[in-house]
Amino acid sequence: MDNLPFDGTPLASSPLTRAVLEIDEYASSLGWDQPARLFALVDTARLRAQEPGLAGQLGLDGEGEAGTPQGSLTPVEQDELPSGTELDEFLATIGWPDAVAGCAMTVERLMLPPSAESTVPEHLDEKRLAEWVAQHPERQEVRMTVAVLRDGARESAVRLREKDAPTEVLTGADLVPGLSEALAATFEE
């Protein structure tokens, strides 16, 4: 437990990992069964310098600066995703201004353990596959938080609903490669 800060969340070495864990903790505070959420990631020092009003609204107006790590990223939640639009279609419409260093998204999904892969029926369309997974006795609900930076850096956090605790969050760069690719594509011109 020596590696945990006072609130029980794991220590994170990189600004991107810290941002992903901050977003994961925020999403956790909202509970489960939430819609997908999109965040812009902005350099905290640049935000303070260029948008002091917004920095103030976000509580970054200089107070507590000593505790803000160098090169930190501030997540800024974007408008709610349009209902009825597929996630990949929505992400294909996004473009970010230069001031945005990266982006992140939280999504909840059902997943099966690798042991269940051999039991997946063949030739199911996406809707029927989702229904089949939802009925499977070994299904697990997960919340995935994925972030990418313009420079290609990636980070993910995965939290199982049945192990919903800050100390049970798995992090890694390649945990959700499909969503990472889709988010990275939002920075391509």
PENOR-V604334 format. One record per residue. N is the residue number from 0. PHI is phi in whole degrees, 0 to 359 (none if undefined). OMEGA is omega in radians with two decimals (NA if undefined). D_FIRST is the distance of its C-alpha to the first C-alpha in Angstrom with 1 decimal. Layout:
n = {N,N}
phi = {PHI,PHI}
omega = {OMEGA,OMEGA}
d_first = {D_FIRST,D_FIRST}
This chain:
n = {0,1,2,3,4,5,6,7,8,9,10,11,12,13,14,15,16,17,18,19,20,21,22,23,24,25,26,27,28,29,30,31,32,33,34,35,36,37,38,39,40,41,42,43,44,45,46,47,48,49,50,51,52,53,54,55,56,57,58,59,60,61,62,63,64,65,66,67,68,69,70,71,72,73,74,75,76,77,78,79,80,81,82,83,84,85,86,87,88,89,90,91,92,93,94,95,96,97,98,99,100,101,102,103,104,105,106,107,108,109,110,111,112,113,114,115,116,117,118,119,120,121,122,123,124,125,126,127,128,129,130,131,132,133,134,135,136,137,138,139,140,141,142,143,144,145,146,147,148,149,150,151,152,153,154,155,156,157,158,159,160,161,162,163,164,165,166,167,168,169,170,171,172,173,174,175,176,177,178,179,180,181,182,183,184,185,186,187,188}
phi = {none,293,269,250,291,303,270,90,279,295,289,236,274,254,303,293,296,299,296,298,292,296,294,301,294,299,299,297,294,274,89,269,64,256,288,298,230,246,228,273,249,238,296,299,296,295,298,300,286,265,224,300,296,295,302,296,297,271,77,246,277,112,287,79,300,300,272,273,297,301,73,287,246,251,282,237,293,266,302,301,293,295,289,84,259,296,302,294,294,297,298,292,265,270,223,249,290,301,291,271,278,188,214,214,214,247,218,252,215,262,221,247,291,305,296,270,301,289,263,290,297,278,64,269,286,301,295,290,295,299,296,296,297,298,266,291,293,262,298,227,270,228,247,249,243,234,226,224,249,305,282,100,297,222,206,219,227,233,234,277,298,286,234,278,212,303,279,252,270,270,238,173,289,242,285,226,298,296,291,301,297,296,291,299,295,290,260,279,258}
omega = {3.14,-3.11,-3.10,3.03,-3.05,-3.09,3.08,3.13,-3.14,3.04,-3.14,-3.05,-3.06,3.08,-3.13,3.11,3.10,3.13,3.13,3.14,3.08,3.12,3.10,-3.14,3.08,3.14,3.12,-3.13,3.13,-3.12,-3.12,3.12,-3.13,3.05,3.05,3.14,-3.12,-3.13,2.90,3.05,-3.12,3.08,-3.04,-3.13,3.12,3.11,3.12,-3.07,-3.01,-3.10,-3.08,3.11,3.11,3.11,3.10,3.12,-3.13,-3.13,-3.10,-3.01,3.06,3.11,-3.12,-3.12,-3.12,3.13,-3.14,-3.11,3.08,3.11,-3.09,3.13,3.10,3.06,3.10,-3.09,-3.14,3.11,3.12,3.11,-3.14,-3.13,3.10,3.13,3.09,-3.07,-3.13,3.08,3.13,-3.11,3.13,-3.13,-3.02,2.95,-3.06,3.03,-3.09,-3.11,-3.13,-3.10,-3.10,3.09,-3.14,3.13,2.97,3.07,3.05,-3.13,2.96,3.08,3.11,3.06,3.14,-3.14,-3.12,-3.09,-3.10,-3.12,-3.12,3.11,3.12,3.02,3.04,3.03,-3.04,-3.12,-3.11,3.08,3.11,3.11,-3.14,3.13,-3.12,-3.13,-3.06,-3.10,-3.12,-3.12,3.08,3.05,3.14,2.96,3.14,3.03,-3.08,3.12,3.06,3.03,3.10,-3.08,3.09,3.11,-3.10,3.06,3.14,2.99,-3.14,-3.12,3.05,3.13,-3.11,3.08,-3.02,3.11,-3.12,-3.13,-3.12,-3.13,3.11,3.11,3.10,-3.06,-2.99,-3.11,-3.10,-3.00,-3.12,3.12,3.08,3.13,-3.13,3.11,3.11,3.14,3.12,3.10,3.12,-3.11,NA}
d_first = {0.0,3.8,5.4,5.6,8.7,9.9,11.2,8.3,10.1,9.3,10.7,14.2,16.5,19.9,21.7,22.6,19.1,18.1,21.4,20.8,17.5,19.2,22.1,20.1,18.5,22.1,23.6,21.1,22.2,25.8,25.2,26.6,30.2,30.4,32.7,31.7,30.9,31.7,30.3,31.8,29.4,30.9,30.1,28.9,31.0,34.0,33.7,33.7,36.7,38.7,37.9,37.1,38.2,35.8,33.0,33.7,33.7,30.2,29.0,29.0,32.1,30.7,28.6,25.1,26.2,24.5,21.1,22.5,21.6,24.8,26.2,24.3,25.7,26.6,27.1,30.4,31.1,34.6,37.2,36.8,37.9,41.4,41.7,43.5,42.8,41.1,37.9,39.4,42.6,40.8,38.7,42.0,43.4,40.7,41.3,39.2,40.5,39.8,37.4,34.9,32.6,31.2,30.7,28.3,28.8,27.0,28.8,28.4,29.9,30.4,29.7,30.5,28.7,30.5,32.1,34.1,35.5,38.5,39.5,39.9,43.6,45.5,47.5,45.6,45.7,42.6,43.2,43.9,40.9,38.6,40.4,40.0,36.2,35.9,37.6,35.8,33.9,31.0,30.5,27.1,26.7,24.6,24.1,24.4,23.9,25.7,26.6,29.0,30.4,34.1,33.3,32.2,28.4,26.6,23.2,22.3,19.7,20.4,19.3,20.8,22.3,21.4,17.7,17.7,14.2,12.5,9.8,12.9,14.8,16.4,17.6,20.4,23.7,26.0,24.6,27.5,30.3,33.1,31.7,30.6,34.3,35.7,33.7,34.6,38.2,38.2,38.4,41.3,44.7}
